[in-house]
Amino acid sequence: MPVIAEIIERHKGQEILVVGHGGVNRVVLLNVIGAPLDGVFNIEQNYGCYNIIDYYADGRATVKLLNG
């Protein structure tokens, strides 16, 4: 998550693409929704899918699309 936070900080106001392994994607998604890491396999990540997450200036984030 420190690397994701750095990317978000460096690219404020921009649209960016981060490519990651399903396990990494799950950790990022759990962080956004505030769920514990022990639920990592409760989120399905299909091969080649994409997720859209909006990060806001006030620190909030919203999952807009999952497994697109």
C-alpha positions as a LaTeX table, in Angstrom:
\begin{tabular}{lrrr}
\hline
Residue & $x$ (\AA) & $y$ (\AA) & $z$ (\AA) \\
\hline
Met1 & 0.00 & 0.00 & 0.00 \\
Pro2 & 2.87 & 2.47 & 0.50 \\
Val3 & 3.69 & 2.24 & $-3.22$ \\
Ile4 & 0.04 & 2.73 & $-4.18$ \\
Ala5 & $-0.13$ & 5.75 & $-1.86$ \\
Glu6 & 2.99 & 7.18 & $-3.51$ \\
Ile7 & 1.51 & 6.70 & $-7.00$ \\
Ile8 & $-1.73$ & 8.38 & $-5.94$ \\
Glu9 & 0.16 & 11.31 & $-4.40$ \\
Arg10 & 2.42 & 11.74 & $-7.42$ \\
His11 & $-0.47$ & 11.74 & $-9.91$ \\
Lys12 & $-3.19$ & 13.78 & $-8.17$ \\
Gly13 & $-5.92$ & 14.84 & $-10.57$ \\
Gln14 & $-4.77$ & 12.43 & $-13.26$ \\
Glu15 & $-6.15$ & 9.18 & $-14.58$ \\
Ile16 & $-3.60$ & 6.41 & $-14.21$ \\
Leu17 & $-3.36$ & 2.70 & $-14.90$ \\
Val18 & $-1.70$ & 0.32 & $-12.47$ \\
Val19 & $-1.25$ & $-3.27$ & $-13.62$ \\
Gly20 & $-1.01$ & $-5.86$ & $-10.88$ \\
His21 & $-1.39$ & $-9.51$ & $-9.95$ \\
Gly22 & $-4.79$ & $-10.62$ & $-8.64$ \\
Gly23 & $-3.46$ & $-10.91$ & $-5.08$ \\
Val24 & $-2.13$ & $-7.36$ & $-5.12$ \\
Asn25 & $-5.39$ & $-6.13$ & $-6.63$ \\
Arg26 & $-7.33$ & $-7.79$ & $-3.82$ \\
Val27 & $-5.19$ & $-6.09$ & $-1.17$ \\
Val28 & $-5.76$ & $-2.68$ & $-2.80$ \\
Leu29 & $-9.51$ & $-3.31$ & $-3.01$ \\
Leu30 & $-9.71$ & $-4.44$ & 0.62 \\
Asn31 & $-7.87$ & $-1.29$ & 1.65 \\
Val32 & $-10.33$ & 0.91 & $-0.26$ \\
Ile33 & $-13.38$ & $-0.67$ & 1.36 \\
Gly34 & $-11.74$ & $-0.87$ & 4.79 \\
Ala35 & $-11.98$ & $-4.65$ & 5.05 \\
Pro36 & $-9.41$ & $-6.80$ & 6.90 \\
Leu37 & $-6.70$ & $-8.61$ & 4.94 \\
Asp38 & $-7.98$ & $-12.01$ & 6.06 \\
Gly39 & $-10.79$ & $-11.52$ & 3.52 \\
Val40 & $-8.34$ & $-11.46$ & 0.62 \\
Phe41 & $-9.97$ & $-14.44$ & $-1.11$ \\
Asn42 & $-13.49$ & $-13.08$ & $-0.64$ \\
Ile43 & $-12.95$ & $-10.83$ & $-3.66$ \\
Glu44 & $-12.90$ & $-12.50$ & $-7.06$ \\
Gln45 & $-10.40$ & $-11.20$ & $-9.59$ \\
Asn46 & $-10.83$ & $-12.61$ & $-13.08$ \\
Tyr47 & $-7.86$ & $-12.93$ & $-15.47$ \\
Gly48 & $-7.38$ & $-9.77$ & $-17.51$ \\
Cys49 & $-10.08$ & $-7.84$ & $-15.64$ \\
Tyr50 & $-9.92$ & $-4.24$ & $-14.61$ \\
Asn51 & $-11.11$ & $-2.36$ & $-11.57$ \\
Ile52 & $-11.82$ & 1.35 & $-11.39$ \\
Ile53 & $-11.10$ & 3.13 & $-8.13$ \\
Asp54 & $-11.62$ & 6.85 & $-7.65$ \\
Tyr55 & $-9.34$ & 8.48 & $-5.07$ \\
Tyr56 & $-10.43$ & 11.91 & $-3.77$ \\
Ala57 & $-8.42$ & 14.84 & $-2.41$ \\
Asp58 & $-9.94$ & 14.35 & 1.06 \\
Gly59 & $-8.50$ & 10.80 & 1.28 \\
Arg60 & $-11.71$ & 8.93 & 0.48 \\
Ala61 & $-11.79$ & 6.29 & $-2.25$ \\
Thr62 & $-14.62$ & 4.55 & $-4.06$ \\
Val63 & $-14.62$ & 1.30 & $-6.02$ \\
Lys64 & $-16.46$ & 2.26 & $-9.21$ \\
Leu65 & $-16.05$ & $-1.00$ & $-11.13$ \\
Leu66 & $-14.98$ & $-4.50$ & $-10.13$ \\
Asn67 & $-13.94$ & $-7.20$ & $-12.64$ \\
Gly68 & $-14.72$ & $-5.15$ & $-15.75$ \\
\hline
\end{tabular}
